[in-house]
Amino acid sequence: MTDLRIGIVGVGLMGADHAERVARHTVGARLVAVSDPDTARAETLASRLSSGTTSPVQVIRDPLALIADDEVDAVILASPGFAHAEQLFACLEHGKPVLCEKPLTMDAASSLQVVEAEHKAGRSLIQVGFMRRFDPEYAALKELLDSGELGRTLLLHNVHRNKSAPPAFRSEMIVRDSMVHEVDVARWLFGDEITRITVHAPKPTSLVGDGVLDPQLAVFELANGAMADVEVFVNFQVGYEVRCEAVAERGSATIGLGSGVQTRSGGQWGGAMPADYRIRFARAYDLEVQRWVDAAARGQNDGPSAWDGYAAAAVCEAGIESLTTARPVDVDLADRRKVLG
């Protein structure tokens, strides 16, 4: 089989990381093109990744032209969320498998339109970049819970802390761009939909600008009666920390703790605390992209679907409303059977 020819739209922090991954570490794939509004950044990356190869990486200014290019077999979207809808529709139009970084789109309505368009196309082409499903620790937790060894899972407790966030990272972005990972984790581990979300905002840290509600505490209620909570704190100052504890009928299981007595100070928690998500989830990203490439080469999808992206968008939209109103908000999901048949 020939290598799957990959084009990447958006080569900022995440897109450049994926470009390096495809060019250097992914079997059965070849990076052939990149696109970014910052042409100089795209050209610098393309030049570096073309060095020593016989097939240079092309820079295509227009992302829709990259998607339509006959030399591109599949696409990774690492562009800003506001651009995703148009680019996803283009991928569907041209029959290109696409790995789309979250969010699928910026709101539930347009995400549902993407789901419906993919269904009408008759082929599952969209995978959403919820990389935690590919992390070995999360995968082992999922396997344990699904085995029934601990009985029925009742609760999830989640912690999601970043060392810092950009000044422009506003309160609603904490829900839509950070908490969205726990939304997907809860749906995935429980195997059911979230029906209600309540987001609380305690007194915010003094280390962020006025009006930014950080940290936040959220409670998810699921259709099966289970519940999950999550603390999201994107200006934690110490390091990047993600933990998940599942409480079941006959025991509990926790990931992300390390080992031994833990102290958190000066970037340490027994061993080194990772500085950001690219370090903590490096293996997850590697596995995610490799499995996406393998599945795309088979004409299949082996990861979170467009529906998963839509469901997460709907929950986060309700979460932002809850954050604003300080009240629980029901999640209004479309009838999956009517949408997907």
Phi and psi restraints in degrees (value plus and minus 20) as a CYANA .aco file:
   2 THR   PHI    -102.2   -62.2
   2 THR   PSI     138.4   178.4
   3 ASP   PHI     -85.1   -45.1
   3 ASP   PSI     125.7   165.7
   4 LEU   PHI     -94.0   -54.0
   4 LEU   PSI     104.1   144.1
   5 ARG   PHI    -108.2   -68.2
   5 ARG   PSI      96.5   136.5
   6 ILE   PHI    -125.3   -85.3
   6 ILE   PSI     115.2   155.2
   7 GLY   PHI    -133.9   -93.9
   7 GLY   PSI     121.0   161.0
   8 ILE   PHI    -139.1   -99.1
   8 ILE   PSI     106.7   146.7
   9 VAL   PHI    -122.3   -82.3
   9 VAL   PSI      97.5   137.5
  10 GLY   PHI      72.4   112.4
  10 GLY   PSI      88.6   128.6
  11 VAL   PHI    -143.5  -103.5
  11 VAL   PSI      26.1    66.1
  12 GLY   PHI     -95.6   -55.6
  12 GLY   PSI    -167.7  -127.7
  13 LEU   PHI     -76.3   -36.3
  13 LEU   PSI     -73.9   -33.9
  14 MET   PHI     -93.2   -53.2
  14 MET   PSI     -63.3   -23.3
  15 GLY   PHI     -83.6   -43.6
  15 GLY   PSI     -60.5   -20.5
  16 ALA   PHI     -85.0   -45.0
  16 ALA   PSI     -57.3   -17.3
  17 ASP   PHI     -82.8   -42.8
  17 ASP   PSI     -64.0   -24.0
  18 HIS   PHI     -85.7   -45.7
  18 HIS   PSI     -58.4   -18.4
  19 ALA   PHI     -80.5   -40.5
  19 ALA   PSI     -66.4   -26.4
  20 GLU   PHI     -79.6   -39.6
  20 GLU   PSI     -61.6   -21.6
  21 ARG   PHI     -83.4   -43.4
  21 ARG   PSI     -67.6   -27.6
  22 VAL   PHI     -85.3   -45.3
  22 VAL   PSI     -64.4   -24.4
  23 ALA   PHI     -90.5   -50.5
  23 ALA   PSI     -53.1   -13.1
  24 ARG   PHI    -129.9   -89.9
  24 ARG   PSI     -47.2    -7.2
  25 HIS   PHI    -147.3  -107.3
  25 HIS   PSI     -31.3     8.7
  26 THR   PHI    -117.4   -77.4
  26 THR   PSI     102.9   142.9
  27 VAL   PHI     -97.5   -57.5
  27 VAL   PSI     117.2   157.2
  28 GLY   PHI      61.3   101.3
  28 GLY   PSI      -6.6    33.4
  29 ALA   PHI    -153.6  -113.6
  29 ALA   PSI     132.9   172.9
  30 ARG   PHI    -160.1  -120.1
  30 ARG   PSI     107.1   147.1
  31 LEU   PHI     -97.0   -57.0
  31 LEU   PSI     101.3   141.3
  32 VAL   PHI    -136.4   -96.4
  32 VAL   PSI     -40.4    -0.4
  33 ALA   PHI    -178.4  -138.4
  33 ALA   PSI     129.4   169.4
  34 VAL   PHI    -155.3  -115.3
  34 VAL   PSI     136.1   176.1
  35 SER   PHI    -163.6  -123.6
  35 SER   PSI     118.8   158.8
  36 ASP   PHI    -180.8  -140.8
  36 ASP   PSI     124.3   164.3
  37 PRO   PHI     -78.4   -38.4
  37 PRO   PSI     -50.1   -10.1
  38 ASP   PHI    -106.0   -66.0
  38 ASP   PSI      68.7   108.7
  39 THR   PHI     -80.1   -40.1
  39 THR   PSI     -59.0   -19.0
  40 ALA   PHI     -82.3   -42.3
  40 ALA   PSI     -61.4   -21.4
  41 ARG   PHI     -83.6   -43.6
  41 ARG   PSI     -62.9   -22.9
  42 ALA   PHI     -83.9   -43.9
  42 ALA   PSI     -62.0   -22.0
  43 GLU   PHI     -87.3   -47.3
  43 GLU   PSI     -58.3   -18.3
  44 THR   PHI     -83.4   -43.4
  44 THR   PSI     -64.8   -24.8
  45 LEU   PHI     -85.1   -45.1
  45 LEU   PSI     -65.5   -25.5
  46 ALA   PHI     -81.0   -41.0
  46 ALA   PSI     -61.4   -21.4
  47 SER   PHI     -83.6   -43.6
  47 SER   PSI     -63.3   -23.3
  48 ARG   PHI     -85.3   -45.3
  48 ARG   PSI     -62.8   -22.8
  49 LEU   PHI     -99.7   -59.7
  49 LEU   PSI     -34.2     5.8
  50 SER   PHI    -105.1   -65.1
  50 SER   PSI     -38.3     1.7
  51 SER   PHI     -79.6   -39.6
  51 SER   PSI     107.5   147.5
  52 GLY   PHI      61.0   101.0
  52 GLY   PSI     -13.8    26.2
  53 THR   PHI    -131.4   -91.4
  53 THR   PSI     144.0   184.0
  54 THR   PHI    -115.7   -75.7
  54 THR   PSI     -25.9    14.1
  55 SER   PHI    -148.5  -108.5
  55 SER   PSI      76.4   116.4
  56 PRO   PHI     -84.0   -44.0
  56 PRO   PSI     129.0   169.0
  57 VAL   PHI    -100.4   -60.4
  57 VAL   PSI     105.9   145.9
  58 GLN   PHI    -106.2   -66.2
  58 GLN   PSI     128.3   168.3
  59 VAL   PHI    -124.6   -84.6
  59 VAL   PSI      99.9   139.9
  60 ILE   PHI    -135.7   -95.7
  60 ILE   PSI      93.5   133.5
  61 ARG   PHI     -80.5   -40.5
  61 ARG   PSI     -64.5   -24.5
  62 ASP   PHI    -108.3   -68.3
  62 ASP   PSI      98.3   138.3
  63 PRO   PHI     -82.2   -42.2
  63 PRO   PSI     -52.6   -12.6
  64 LEU   PHI     -89.5   -49.5
  64 LEU   PSI     -51.5   -11.5
  65 ALA   PHI     -88.9   -48.9
  65 ALA   PSI     -58.9   -18.9
  66 LEU   PHI     -79.6   -39.6
  66 LEU   PSI     -66.2   -26.2
  67 ILE   PHI     -81.8   -41.8
  67 ILE   PSI     -58.4   -18.4
  68 ALA   PHI    -100.1   -60.1
  68 ALA   PSI     -35.4     4.6
  69 ASP   PHI     -81.0   -41.0
  69 ASP   PSI     110.4   150.4
  70 ASP   PHI     -86.6   -46.6
  70 ASP   PSI     -38.0     2.0
  71 GLU   PHI    -105.4   -65.4
  71 GLU   PSI     -21.8    18.2
  72 VAL   PHI    -128.5   -88.5
  72 VAL   PSI     100.9   140.9
  73 ASP   PHI    -109.5   -69.5
  73 ASP   PSI     -54.2   -14.2
  74 ALA   PHI    -170.4  -130.4
  74 ALA   PSI     138.2   178.2
  75 VAL   PHI    -149.5  -109.5
  75 VAL   PSI     119.7   159.7
  76 ILE   PHI    -128.3   -88.3
  76 ILE   PSI     103.8   143.8
  77 LEU   PHI    -119.1   -79.1
  77 LEU   PSI      90.3   130.3
  78 ALA   PHI    -140.6  -100.6
  78 ALA   PSI       7.3    47.3
  79 SER   PHI    -102.0   -62.0
  79 SER   PSI     148.2   188.2
  80 PRO   PHI     -79.4   -39.4
  80 PRO   PSI     130.1   170.1
  81 GLY   PHI     -77.4   -37.4
  81 GLY   PSI     -52.2   -12.2
  82 PHE   PHI     -86.0   -46.0
  82 PHE   PSI     -38.9     1.1
  83 ALA   PHI    -113.3   -73.3
  83 ALA   PSI     -28.4    11.6
  84 HIS   PHI     -85.0   -45.0
  84 HIS   PSI     -63.5   -23.5
  85 ALA   PHI     -75.9   -35.9
  85 ALA   PSI     -73.0   -33.0
  86 GLU   PHI     -80.0   -40.0
  86 GLU   PSI     -61.8   -21.8
  87 GLN   PHI     -91.5   -51.5
  87 GLN   PSI     -55.3   -15.3
  88 LEU   PHI     -86.7   -46.7
  88 LEU   PSI     -62.7   -22.7
  89 PHE   PHI     -80.7   -40.7
  89 PHE   PSI     -57.2   -17.2
  90 ALA   PHI     -85.3   -45.3
  90 ALA   PSI     -61.4   -21.4
  91 CYS   PHI     -81.6   -41.6
  91 CYS   PSI     -61.3   -21.3
  92 LEU   PHI     -85.6   -45.6
  92 LEU   PSI     -62.1   -22.1
  93 GLU   PHI     -79.4   -39.4
  93 GLU   PSI     -58.4   -18.4
  94 HIS   PHI    -117.2   -77.2
  94 HIS   PSI     -13.9    26.1
  95 GLY   PHI      46.1    86.1
  95 GLY   PSI      13.6    53.6
  96 LYS   PHI    -119.4   -79.4
  96 LYS   PSI     104.0   144.0
  97 PRO   PHI     -78.3   -38.3
  97 PRO   PSI     121.3   161.3
  98 VAL   PHI    -159.7  -119.7
  98 VAL   PSI     111.8   151.8
  99 LEU   PHI    -120.4   -80.4
  99 LEU   PSI      90.0   130.0
 100 CYS   PHI    -125.9   -85.9
 100 CYS   PSI      98.6   138.6
 101 GLU   PHI     -83.5   -43.5
 101 GLU   PSI     128.9   168.9
 102 LYS   PHI     -87.9   -47.9
 102 LYS   PSI     132.4   172.4
 103 PRO   PHI     -98.3   -58.3
 103 PRO   PSI     139.3   179.3
 104 LEU   PHI     -76.7   -36.7
 104 LEU   PSI     -74.5   -34.5
 105 THR   PHI    -162.5  -122.5
 105 THR   PSI    -196.4  -156.4
 106 MET   PHI    -104.7   -64.7
 106 MET   PSI     -30.3     9.7
 107 ASP   PHI    -171.7  -131.7
 107 ASP   PSI     143.2   183.2
 108 ALA   PHI     -86.0   -46.0
 108 ALA   PSI     -58.0   -18.0
 109 ALA   PHI     -82.1   -42.1
 109 ALA   PSI     -68.1   -28.1
 110 SER   PHI     -90.8   -50.8
 110 SER   PSI     -51.6   -11.6
 111 SER   PHI     -83.3   -43.3
 111 SER   PSI     -61.0   -21.0
 112 LEU   PHI     -84.6   -44.6
 112 LEU   PSI     -56.9   -16.9
 113 GLN   PHI     -81.9   -41.9
 113 GLN   PSI     -57.5   -17.5
 114 VAL   PHI     -84.7   -44.7
 114 VAL   PSI     -65.0   -25.0
 115 VAL   PHI     -77.6   -37.6
 115 VAL   PSI     -66.6   -26.6
 116 GLU   PHI     -85.1   -45.1
 116 GLU   PSI     -60.4   -20.4
 117 ALA   PHI     -85.2   -45.2
 117 ALA   PSI     -61.1   -21.1
 118 GLU   PHI     -84.2   -44.2
 118 GLU   PSI     -61.4   -21.4
 119 HIS   PHI     -82.4   -42.4
 119 HIS   PSI     -61.9   -21.9
 120 LYS   PHI     -85.7   -45.7
 120 LYS   PSI     -50.9   -10.9
 121 ALA   PHI     -89.0   -49.0
 121 ALA   PSI     -40.0     0.0
 122 GLY   PHI      59.4    99.4
 122 GLY   PSI      -3.0    37.0
 123 ARG   PHI    -171.5  -131.5
 123 ARG   PSI     114.9   154.9
 124 SER   PHI    -101.2   -61.2
 124 SER   PSI      83.9   123.9
 125 LEU   PHI    -130.2   -90.2
 125 LEU   PSI     -37.1     2.9
 126 ILE   PHI    -124.2   -84.2
 126 ILE   PSI     107.0   147.0
 127 GLN   PHI    -139.3   -99.3
 127 GLN   PSI     115.2   155.2
 128 VAL   PHI    -118.1   -78.1
 128 VAL   PSI     121.9   161.9
 129 GLY   PHI    -100.3   -60.3
 129 GLY   PSI      34.6    74.6
 130 PHE   PHI    -106.3   -66.3
 130 PHE   PSI      64.3   104.3
 131 MET   PHI     -91.5   -51.5
 131 MET   PSI     -36.4     3.6
 132 ARG   PHI     -82.9   -42.9
 132 ARG   PSI     -46.6    -6.6
 133 ARG   PHI     -82.9   -42.9
 133 ARG   PSI     -40.2    -0.2
 134 PHE   PHI    -120.3   -80.3
 134 PHE   PSI     -29.1    10.9
 135 ASP   PHI     -86.0   -46.0
 135 ASP   PSI     110.6   150.6
 136 PRO   PHI     -75.7   -35.7
 136 PRO   PSI     -56.3   -16.3
 137 GLU   PHI     -88.3   -48.3
 137 GLU   PSI     -66.1   -26.1
 138 TYR   PHI     -84.3   -44.3
 138 TYR   PSI     -59.4   -19.4
 139 ALA   PHI     -83.0   -43.0
 139 ALA   PSI     -60.2   -20.2
 140 ALA   PHI     -86.8   -46.8
 140 ALA   PSI     -58.4   -18.4
 141 LEU   PHI     -83.8   -43.8
 141 LEU   PSI     -63.9   -23.9
 142 LYS   PHI     -79.4   -39.4
 142 LYS   PSI     -65.3   -25.3
 143 GLU   PHI     -82.0   -42.0
 143 GLU   PSI     -62.5   -22.5
 144 LEU   PHI     -83.1   -43.1
 144 LEU   PSI     -67.0   -27.0
 145 LEU   PHI     -85.5   -45.5
 145 LEU   PSI     -59.6   -19.6
 146 ASP   PHI     -89.2   -49.2
 146 ASP   PSI     -43.4    -3.4
 147 SER   PHI     -89.4   -49.4
 147 SER   PSI     -41.9    -1.9
 148 GLY   PHI      62.1   102.1
 148 GLY   PSI     -17.4    22.6
 149 GLU   PHI     -78.4   -38.4
 149 GLU   PSI     -55.3   -15.3
 150 LEU   PHI    -118.4   -78.4
 150 LEU   PSI     -11.6    28.4
 151 GLY   PHI      59.7    99.7
 151 GLY   PSI    -185.3  -145.3
 152 ARG   PHI     -91.3   -51.3
 152 ARG   PSI     115.2   155.2
 153 THR   PHI     -96.2   -56.2
 153 THR   PSI     110.6   150.6
 154 LEU   PHI    -127.7   -87.7
 154 LEU   PSI     -60.7   -20.7
 155 LEU   PHI    -160.7  -120.7
 155 LEU   PSI     131.6   171.6
 156 LEU   PHI    -145.0  -105.0
 156 LEU   PSI     115.4   155.4
 157 HIS   PHI    -136.2   -96.2
 157 HIS   PSI     105.4   145.4
 158 ASN   PHI    -144.7  -104.7
 158 ASN   PSI     123.8   163.8
 159 VAL   PHI    -146.7  -106.7
 159 VAL   PSI     111.7   151.7
 160 HIS   PHI    -157.5  -117.5
 160 HIS   PSI      83.5   123.5
 161 ARG   PHI    -146.1  -106.1
 161 ARG   PSI     112.1   152.1
 162 ASN   PHI    -127.1   -87.1
 162 ASN   PSI     131.2   171.2
 163 LYS   PHI     -83.1   -43.1
 163 LYS   PSI     -63.5   -23.5
 164 SER   PHI    -179.4  -139.4
 164 SER   PSI     146.0   186.0
 165 ALA   PHI    -153.3  -113.3
 165 ALA   PSI     135.3   175.3
 166 PRO   PHI     -80.4   -40.4
 166 PRO   PSI     133.3   173.3
 167 PRO   PHI     -76.6   -36.6
 167 PRO   PSI     -48.9    -8.9
 168 ALA   PHI    -103.3   -63.3
 168 ALA   PSI     -17.5    22.5
 169 PHE   PHI     -99.8   -59.8
 169 PHE   PSI      80.6   120.6
 170 ARG   PHI    -109.2   -69.2
 170 ARG   PSI     155.2   195.2
 171 SER   PHI     -78.0   -38.0
 171 SER   PSI     -65.1   -25.1
 172 GLU   PHI     -87.3   -47.3
 172 GLU   PSI     -47.2    -7.2
 173 MET   PHI     -90.0   -50.0
 173 MET   PSI     -48.5    -8.5
 174 ILE   PHI     -80.6   -40.6
 174 ILE   PSI     -58.0   -18.0
 175 VAL   PHI     -93.1   -53.1
 175 VAL   PSI     -73.5   -33.5
 176 ARG   PHI     -94.3   -54.3
 176 ARG   PSI     -53.1   -13.1
 177 ASP   PHI    -127.7   -87.7
 177 ASP   PSI     -39.2     0.8
 178 SER   PHI    -132.1   -92.1
 178 SER   PSI     -79.1   -39.1
 179 MET   PHI     -80.6   -40.6
 179 MET   PSI     -42.3    -2.3
 180 VAL   PHI     -75.6   -35.6
 180 VAL   PSI     -49.8    -9.8
 181 HIS   PHI     -85.6   -45.6
 181 HIS   PSI     -61.9   -21.9
 182 GLU   PHI     -89.6   -49.6
 182 GLU   PSI     -50.9   -10.9
 183 VAL   PHI     -78.0   -38.0
 183 VAL   PSI     -69.4   -29.4
 184 ASP   PHI     -87.4   -47.4
 184 ASP   PSI     -60.1   -20.1
 185 VAL   PHI     -79.1   -39.1
 185 VAL   PSI     -65.3   -25.3
 186 ALA   PHI     -82.8   -42.8
 186 ALA   PSI     -65.6   -25.6
 187 ARG   PHI     -81.6   -41.6
 187 ARG   PSI     -61.0   -21.0
 188 TRP   PHI     -91.5   -51.5
 188 TRP   PSI     -68.6   -28.6
 189 LEU   PHI     -87.9   -47.9
 189 LEU   PSI     -57.2   -17.2
 190 PHE   PHI    -104.9   -64.9
 190 PHE   PSI     -40.3    -0.3
 191 GLY   PHI      47.0    87.0
 191 GLY   PSI      14.3    54.3
 192 ASP   PHI    -172.0  -132.0
 192 ASP   PSI     150.1   190.1
 193 GLU   PHI    -109.9   -69.9
 193 GLU   PSI     129.8   169.8
 194 ILE   PHI    -101.8   -61.8
 194 ILE   PSI     108.2   148.2
 195 THR   PHI    -126.5   -86.5
 195 THR   PSI     -36.7     3.3
 196 ARG   PHI    -173.7  -133.7
 196 ARG   PSI     124.9   164.9
 197 ILE   PHI    -155.6  -115.6
 197 ILE   PSI     118.9   158.9
 198 THR   PHI    -146.5  -106.5
 198 THR   PSI     105.6   145.6
 199 VAL   PHI    -134.2   -94.2
 199 VAL   PSI     103.3   143.3
 200 HIS   PHI    -126.2   -86.2
 200 HIS   PSI     126.9   166.9
 201 ALA   PHI    -144.8  -104.8
 201 ALA   PSI      81.3   121.3
 202 PRO   PHI     -91.0   -51.0
 202 PRO   PSI    -199.7  -159.7
 203 LYS   PHI     -75.1   -35.1
 203 LYS   PSI     105.6   145.6
 204 PRO   PHI     -95.3   -55.3
 204 PRO   PSI     138.6   178.6
 205 THR   PHI     -79.0   -39.0
 205 THR   PSI     125.8   165.8
 206 SER   PHI    -100.0   -60.0
 206 SER   PSI     -22.7    17.3
 207 LEU   PHI    -112.7   -72.7
 207 LEU   PSI     -11.1    28.9
 208 VAL   PHI    -143.1  -103.1
 208 VAL   PSI     149.9   189.9
 209 GLY   PHI     -89.0   -49.0
 209 GLY   PSI     141.8   181.8
 210 ASP   PHI     -79.2   -39.2
 210 ASP   PSI     118.7   158.7
 211 GLY   PHI      70.9   110.9
 211 GLY   PSI     -29.0    11.0
 212 VAL   PHI    -110.9   -70.9
 212 VAL   PSI      98.9   138.9
 213 LEU   PHI    -111.4   -71.4
 213 LEU   PSI      75.0   115.0
 214 ASP   PHI    -164.5  -124.5
 214 ASP   PSI      99.2   139.2
 215 PRO   PHI    -104.2   -64.2
 215 PRO   PSI     157.6   197.6
 216 GLN   PHI    -152.8  -112.8
 216 GLN   PSI     129.5   169.5
 217 LEU   PHI    -142.0  -102.0
 217 LEU   PSI     109.4   149.4
 218 ALA   PHI    -146.9  -106.9
 218 ALA   PSI     128.9   168.9
 219 VAL   PHI    -143.1  -103.1
 219 VAL   PSI     107.1   147.1
 220 PHE   PHI    -124.9   -84.9
 220 PHE   PSI     115.5   155.5
 221 GLU   PHI    -132.0   -92.0
 221 GLU   PSI     111.0   151.0
 222 LEU   PHI    -126.1   -86.1
 222 LEU   PSI     141.6   181.6
 223 ALA   PHI     -81.6   -41.6
 223 ALA   PSI     -48.6    -8.6
 224 ASN   PHI    -106.0   -66.0
 224 ASN   PSI     -13.5    26.5
 225 GLY   PHI      72.0   112.0
 225 GLY   PSI     -28.1    11.9
 226 ALA   PHI     -94.7   -54.7
 226 ALA   PSI     145.4   185.4
 227 MET   PHI    -158.0  -118.0
 227 MET   PSI     134.3   174.3
 228 ALA   PHI    -160.3  -120.3
 228 ALA   PSI     125.6   165.6
 229 ASP   PHI    -145.0  -105.0
 229 ASP   PSI     138.3   178.3
 230 VAL   PHI    -169.0  -129.0
 230 VAL   PSI     113.4   153.4
 231 GLU   PHI    -120.6   -80.6
 231 GLU   PSI     104.1   144.1
 232 VAL   PHI    -135.9   -95.9
 232 VAL   PSI     104.9   144.9
 233 PHE   PHI    -158.9  -118.9
 233 PHE   PSI      82.2   122.2
 234 VAL   PHI    -113.7   -73.7
 234 VAL   PSI     -19.3    20.7
 235 ASN   PHI    -148.8  -108.8
 235 ASN   PSI      33.8    73.8
 236 PHE   PHI     -92.0   -52.0
 236 PHE   PSI     -44.2    -4.2
 237 GLN   PHI      58.0    98.0
 237 GLN   PSI     -42.5    -2.5
 238 VAL   PHI    -108.8   -68.8
 238 VAL   PSI     -70.5   -30.5
 239 GLY   PHI     153.4   193.4
 239 GLY   PSI    -187.8  -147.8
 240 TYR   PHI    -118.1   -78.1
 240 TYR   PSI     102.5   142.5
 241 GLU   PHI    -156.4  -116.4
 241 GLU   PSI     103.6   143.6
 242 VAL   PHI    -149.9  -109.9
 242 VAL   PSI     102.6   142.6
 243 ARG   PHI    -151.2  -111.2
 243 ARG   PSI     132.1   172.1
 244 CYS   PHI    -165.8  -125.8
 244 CYS   PSI     106.5   146.5
 245 GLU   PHI    -138.9   -98.9
 245 GLU   PSI     106.7   146.7
 246 ALA   PHI    -123.5   -83.5
 246 ALA   PSI     107.5   147.5
 247 VAL   PHI    -128.4   -88.4
 247 VAL   PSI     101.4   141.4
 248 ALA   PHI    -139.6   -99.6
 248 ALA   PSI    -197.4  -157.4
 249 GLU   PHI     -86.6   -46.6
 249 GLU   PSI     -50.6   -10.6
 250 ARG   PHI    -143.8  -103.8
 250 ARG   PSI       4.2    44.2
 251 GLY   PHI     134.2   174.2
 251 GLY   PSI    -195.4  -155.4
 252 SER   PHI    -159.2  -119.2
 252 SER   PSI     141.5   181.5
 253 ALA   PHI    -162.7  -122.7
 253 ALA   PSI     116.3   156.3
 254 THR   PHI    -148.5  -108.5
 254 THR   PSI     120.3   160.3
 255 ILE   PHI    -144.6  -104.6
 255 ILE   PSI     134.1   174.1
 256 GLY   PHI      70.4   110.4
 256 GLY   PSI      -6.1    33.9
 257 LEU   PHI    -113.6   -73.6
 257 LEU   PSI     -42.2    -2.2
 258 GLY   PHI      58.0    98.0
 258 GLY   PSI    -164.0  -124.0
 259 SER   PHI    -166.5  -126.5
 259 SER   PSI     136.3   176.3
 260 GLY   PHI      53.3    93.3
 260 GLY   PSI    -192.6  -152.6
 261 VAL   PHI     -89.2   -49.2
 261 VAL   PSI     113.7   153.7
 262 GLN   PHI    -134.9   -94.9
 262 GLN   PSI     110.4   150.4
 263 THR   PHI    -139.3   -99.3
 263 THR   PSI     127.0   167.0
 264 ARG   PHI    -142.6  -102.6
 264 ARG   PSI      79.9   119.9
 265 SER   PHI    -180.2  -140.2
 265 SER   PSI     116.9   156.9
 266 GLY   PHI      38.5    78.5
 266 GLY   PSI      16.0    56.0
 267 GLY   PHI      59.4    99.4
 267 GLY   PSI      -5.2    34.8
 268 GLN   PHI    -142.5  -102.5
 268 GLN   PSI     126.0   166.0
 269 TRP   PHI    -166.5  -126.5
 269 TRP   PSI      48.1    88.1
 270 GLY   PHI      68.7   108.7
 270 GLY   PSI     -84.3   -44.3
 271 GLY   PHI    -130.8   -90.8
 271 GLY   PSI    -182.9  -142.9
 272 ALA   PHI     -96.6   -56.6
 272 ALA   PSI     119.7   159.7
 273 MET   PHI    -110.1   -70.1
 273 MET   PSI     110.7   150.7
 274 PRO   PHI     -81.7   -41.7
 274 PRO   PSI     128.5   168.5
 275 ALA   PHI     -96.8   -56.8
 275 ALA   PSI     -51.8   -11.8
 276 ASP   PHI    -178.5  -138.5
 276 ASP   PSI    -199.2  -159.2
 277 TYR   PHI     -84.8   -44.8
 277 TYR   PSI     -48.4    -8.4
 278 ARG   PHI     -87.0   -47.0
 278 ARG   PSI     -47.2    -7.2
 279 ILE   PHI    -103.3   -63.3
 279 ILE   PSI     -70.7   -30.7
 280 ARG   PHI     -79.1   -39.1
 280 ARG   PSI     -60.3   -20.3
 281 PHE   PHI    -131.9   -91.9
 281 PHE   PSI       6.9    46.9
 282 ALA   PHI     -78.0   -38.0
 282 ALA   PSI     -66.2   -26.2
 283 ARG   PHI     -86.3   -46.3
 283 ARG   PSI     -57.4   -17.4
 284 ALA   PHI     -82.6   -42.6
 284 ALA   PSI     -63.7   -23.7
 285 TYR   PHI     -83.2   -43.2
 285 TYR   PSI     -61.3   -21.3
 286 ASP   PHI     -79.4   -39.4
 286 ASP   PSI     -67.8   -27.8
 287 LEU   PHI     -87.1   -47.1
 287 LEU   PSI     -59.6   -19.6
 288 GLU   PHI     -79.0   -39.0
 288 GLU   PSI     -71.4   -31.4
 289 VAL   PHI     -87.6   -47.6
 289 VAL   PSI     -60.9   -20.9
 290 GLN   PHI     -82.6   -42.6
 290 GLN   PSI     -65.3   -25.3
 291 ARG   PHI     -88.1   -48.1
 291 ARG   PSI     -54.0   -14.0
 292 TRP   PHI     -83.9   -43.9
 292 TRP   PSI     -64.9   -24.9
 293 VAL   PHI     -81.5   -41.5
 293 VAL   PSI     -67.1   -27.1
 294 ASP   PHI     -80.4   -40.4
 294 ASP   PSI     -63.9   -23.9
 295 ALA   PHI     -89.2   -49.2
 295 ALA   PSI     -61.7   -21.7
 296 ALA   PHI     -81.8   -41.8
 296 ALA   PSI     -57.4   -17.4
 297 ALA   PHI     -84.9   -44.9
 297 ALA   PSI     -46.4    -6.4
 298 ARG   PHI    -110.8   -70.8
 298 ARG   PSI     -21.8    18.2
 299 GLY   PHI      55.3    95.3
 299 GLY   PSI       9.2    49.2
 300 GLN   PHI    -147.5  -107.5
 300 GLN   PSI     157.4   197.4
 301 ASN   PHI    -147.7  -107.7
 301 ASN   PSI     110.4   150.4
 302 ASP   PHI    -146.6  -106.6
 302 ASP   PSI      19.0    59.0
 303 GLY   PHI    -181.0  -141.0
 303 GLY   PSI    -188.5  -148.5
 304 PRO   PHI     -75.2   -35.2
 304 PRO   PSI     115.0   155.0
 305 SER   PHI    -114.3   -74.3
 305 SER   PSI     156.6   196.6
 306 ALA   PHI     -79.5   -39.5
 306 ALA   PSI     -56.8   -16.8
 307 TRP   PHI     -81.6   -41.6
 307 TRP   PSI     -61.7   -21.7
 308 ASP   PHI     -80.1   -40.1
 308 ASP   PSI     -60.2   -20.2
 309 GLY   PHI     -85.0   -45.0
 309 GLY   PSI     -61.2   -21.2
 310 TYR   PHI     -83.7   -43.7
 310 TYR   PSI     -66.7   -26.7
 311 ALA   PHI     -80.6   -40.6
 311 ALA   PSI     -61.8   -21.8
 312 ALA   PHI     -83.7   -43.7
 312 ALA   PSI     -60.3   -20.3
 313 ALA   PHI     -83.6   -43.6
 313 ALA   PSI     -60.0   -20.0
 314 ALA   PHI     -85.9   -45.9
 314 ALA   PSI     -61.5   -21.5
 315 VAL   PHI     -85.1   -45.1
 315 VAL   PSI     -65.0   -25.0
 316 CYS   PHI     -85.6   -45.6
 316 CYS   PSI     -55.8   -15.8
 317 GLU   PHI     -82.2   -42.2
 317 GLU   PSI     -63.7   -23.7
 318 ALA   PHI     -85.7   -45.7
 318 ALA   PSI     -55.5   -15.5
 319 GLY   PHI     -84.3   -44.3
 319 GLY   PSI     -60.2   -20.2
 320 ILE   PHI     -85.3   -45.3
 320 ILE   PSI     -58.6   -18.6
 321 GLU   PHI     -83.5   -43.5
 321 GLU   PSI     -61.7   -21.7
 322 SER   PHI     -83.9   -43.9
 322 SER   PSI     -59.9   -19.9
 323 LEU   PHI     -81.1   -41.1
 323 LEU   PSI     -57.4   -17.4
 324 THR   PHI     -96.0   -56.0
 324 THR   PSI     -58.6   -18.6
 325 THR   PHI    -117.2   -77.2
 325 THR   PSI     -33.3     6.7
 326 ALA   PHI      40.7    80.7
 326 ALA   PSI      12.4    52.4
 327 ARG   PHI    -151.8  -111.8
 327 ARG   PSI     134.8   174.8
 328 PRO   PHI     -82.3   -42.3
 328 PRO   PSI     125.3   165.3
 329 VAL   PHI    -150.2  -110.2
 329 VAL   PSI     107.5   147.5
 330 ASP   PHI     -90.9   -50.9
 330 ASP   PSI     126.6   166.6
 331 VAL   PHI    -113.7   -73.7
 331 VAL   PSI     101.7   141.7
 332 ASP   PHI    -118.6   -78.6
 332 ASP   PSI      70.8   110.8
 333 LEU   PHI    -112.7   -72.7
 333 LEU   PSI     121.7   161.7
 334 ALA   PHI     -82.8   -42.8
 334 ALA   PSI     136.5   176.5
 335 ASP   PHI     -91.3   -51.3
 335 ASP   PSI      90.7   130.7
 336 ARG   PHI     -79.0   -39.0
 336 ARG   PSI     -56.8   -16.8
 337 ARG   PHI     -85.1   -45.1
 337 ARG   PSI     -56.4   -16.4
 338 LYS   PHI     -94.0   -54.0
 338 LYS   PSI     -53.3   -13.3
 339 VAL   PHI     -95.2   -55.2
 339 VAL   PSI     -65.6   -25.6
 340 LEU   PHI    -122.5   -82.5
 340 LEU   PSI     -26.7    13.3
